[in-house]
Every structure is written in C-alpha cells, then in structure tokens.
Amino acid sequence: MALSDYIHTFGQHLLHLHGERVHKIALDAGFTCPNRDGAKGIGGCTFCNNSSFNPSGDQQKTMETQLDSGRRAIAKRTRAIKFLAYFQAYTNTYADVAELDKLYCQAMQAQDIIGLSIGTRPDCVSPQVLDLLASYQSQGRVVWLELGLQSSFDDTLQRVNRGHGLKEYRDVAIAARRRGIPVCAHLILGLPGEHESHYHTTLDRVLEIGVDGLKLHPLHVVKHTVLANQWRRGQYQPMTREAYIRNACDLIERTPEDIIYHRVTGTAAKDILLAPGWCSQKWNVLNGIENELALRGHRQGQFAGTPWINEEIPDAA
C-alpha cells in the first residue's frame, strides 16, 4: 500500500490526467511581500522566514538556471519529463500584470513545462491577475492558484500578523473558481491559540466556500522570526509529531474524496529549524500518516459531510 491508496494526491491526479508523472519545479522569481515592504506591514508573519519555503539560494539564480537544476534534482528520483513551474517564494502575484505575464511566460517557454502553480496571498490577487491566469488555461496550460489562508479565524490571523482575513480569501477563491481556475488552500496546524476544533472549523469553512486542493503544514519554529522569540520565552509550544499525524488524519477523513491533497506535511531545513525536530523528517511524517490511516482502516472522504463534534469555540472569522 502507498499513501495514494488512502489520499487523493496531486501526483496521482496529474498522472491520471497526463498519463505520465508530472512534477513541480520550485522557483524564486525575486518577489517580496506586502506584509514585509510596508504596504500591509513590516516584518511579515510571525512564523515566516522565507528560507524555509523556497529553494536554497535560488533568488540569486536565473529562471533558466533554476528550471535546469530542478529538472536534474527530480531526475535523480523519478523519470518525470513534464513539469509545472511552481512560483513558490513570497507573494508571486505581487507585481504589475505585464511583469507577471513576462515572468510566467518565461517559465513556460520550455516544451516540458506544461503549466504553472502560483503561490500567493489572497489579498494580492486582482481581477486582472485572474484574467491572466485564465488566459493561460484557455491556451491549454495547467494552472493552479495556491492561496495561503493558514486559518479561517481572523483573531488567529491577527495574532500571527498575517495582514488579511477570511473575507479576502473567500472573495478571491470564489472569483478564481468562477473563471475555472482551480484553487489550492494552504492550512497550518499548530498556530498559536488554536486547537483541533479550530482546524476542523477552518476545513469546513474552506469546503463551504469551494476549493479544489488542499495543503496541510505543521507550524515549525525557524530562526530569525518572532515565533522563535516566543518559543524561546516559553510562550509557544509546538505540536508533537503524534498530535500532528492524528489531526491531519482526522481532517483527511472529513475531506471529500474529490478534493486533491497537494501536500499533507511540510518541512524546514535543519540549518534554520529550531523546533519541533520532527519537522525536518518528511518521510517519517508521511509514513506516519499512511500507517495511521491504515490502522484506522479509513481513507480520505470516510467521514465527509459529518459534523465535527467537540467543545464550542467562538466564531472569530
């Protein structure tokens, strides 16, 4: 058995659509973030050191060089010959539409790049950007819009200095899907002040708005962040590996089987990771999720539509 026997994975979804493996090549196109440059705030989210989310040092490399090195790295693990250009680092719609078009088209010049996956904030996606992405789809390109929501609770988002709320996410997700652009929502487990009821409420709200894909991440503490200082002072306690696996499996079971899981865990490099240590062990966590679902005898969608019953929490969104 494999994880894809229990979860509708992005890899299997692409394999089914294209008849062969398709992999993402992560790119850093040199974008910044309105929560760092002063437009929305300074310092970014309390947990954010972007080195934990982007290819190491790639901001110094050309687009062509990043694509070439990505191909070589993937070739060591798989036989994939088709790829998606994954604009991952920072806010990848935070520029003039003409500049975005130039960058996106540059990434798709090579014949083996069949489309785009664009990671961004929900408050940085204009109707013009959505029209641009829709135009690529009309040309037969694969396009995914990845929106960093993290939590559906506005008080949580304020606590981590996110700079937007659920409304911005809802508006963009609906507008994108009306244009036929699939949306992948990023959700973090373990944010300060949250527990399992928050996770399930966030899942329910995202499903109610409408979504095509999900990414789950554990919150990890990395160097040079406000969260790192809070952790050192004993003001934040990270999740245990066991708690993350349990909660991730609970969410997976309640997710309709047609929703595509792009990711069910996240890692940080050991040189910047402070806690928890298990967040540097991707396969250990993935195997743990697979084993837990196998032990339960459950898979994605097992309890889709079933209300989560637990202690009540205030509606802060």
PyMOL commands that set and color helices and strands:
alter all, ss='L'
color gray80, all
select helices_A, chain A and resi 3-5+10-18+50-52+58-60+63-75+97-107+122-124+127-138+154-159+166-178+196-209+226-232+241-253+277-280+282-296
alter helices_A, ss='H'
color red, helices_A
select strands_A, chain A and resi 22-27+82-87+113-120+142-150+183-189+213-218+221-222+260-263+273-275
alter strands_A, ss='S'
color yellow, strands_A
deselect
rebuild
show_as cartoon
